[in-house]
Amino acid sequence: MYSAAEVVAPVLVFVGVVLHRWQTGMRDAWKEEAAAWAAKAERQAEELVELRQEVRELRRENAELRAQVAQLLARP
């Protein structure tokens, strides 16, 4: 019985250490992944703000150009 305990105890300790390292590694990997997704979401939010501003400017320019075309077409 004692000799079996001598073999089983180190194996259990080894398995416990391996599982702990695996869980820690997974936790760190998920934290890194979450940080990457958060950074990507922040960049996309900033880009969205810039794109909205650009669309507003293009719409304003489009309205000006339409007014100019209408004015040119209205000339006799």
Secondary structure, 3 states (H helix, E strand, C coil): CHHHHHHHHHHHHHHHHHHHHHHHHHHHHHHHHHHHHHHHHHHHHHHHHHHHHHHHHHHHHHHHHHHHHHHHHHCC
